[in-house]
Amino acid sequence: MQIYPDAIFLADDAAARLAAVTVGYQVHGSIGILIRAIRQRQKSKEEVVAILHTLPTHSTLHIRPGLLKEIIARIEDES
């Protein structure tokens, strides 16, 4: 942390995320990385929504279907 004060810890594992936050890291998971890609114009909303739709069948990330639908709706509603 002292060597890389601006480091971001990337993980979807809840225990790993909690440990990282405890020692002061900024933490992002898969969804956060995708949203960040939109904000930094690395991916379009359409590209990210397409990726999100594939998560349940092409990823080991476990996310409640209702939460995934909510995330997709929020991305699609943002102007």
N, C-alpha and C positions, 0 to 999 in steps of 0.2 A: 504494500500500500504506500509506503513512504517513497519507494523508488518510482512508482507510477501512480501519482495521486489522481490522475484523470482516468484511470483504468475503469473499464466497465466489465462486470462479471456476467457472462452469458450462460444461463442454465434454466431448465424447466423443472428440475428436481426441487421440490419445496424445501427439503432439509438443507440442501446446498445453498439455496437462495437465502434462507434465514441465516445461515452461518456467515455468508458473505456480507449481508446487511449488518450483522452484528459487529463485524470488524471494519465497517465503514465503506464498503464498496457500493457503487451504484449498480443495480441489478436489472437485467432485462431477460425476458424469455422469448420464445419463438414469436409469439404474437407481437410483443413489443418491438422486436427487430423488424418485423414486416411493416408495422405502422411507422416506425422510424424511417424505413426505406421510402415510404410515400412522402413524408415530410421533407426528406432530403432529396427528393426528386430522382431517386435511384430506381424506383418502380412506380408504375401508375396504379391508381386505385383499382382499375380493372385487372391488372396483373396480380395484385395482392389478393383481391377477392377470389380470383381463380385458384390461387395457391391455397387459400383458406378452405375452399370447397373440397380440395383434395386431401386435407389433413386426416379426416376420419378413416380413409382407406389406404393412404400412402405414407403414413407416419406412425410413430410409436407414441406421439404426444396424445395424452388423454385429456379431452376437454368435453364438458357437457354439451350436448347438441344445442340446448337452448342458449347457452352462453355464446357458442360459436355463431348462431343465428343473430344474436344481439350485436356481436362485434362486426359481422358483415353488414348488418343494417346501418350501424353507426358510420362505417366507412363509406357506404353508398350514399348516406344522407349528407355527409360533409361536402361543402362546396369548394 
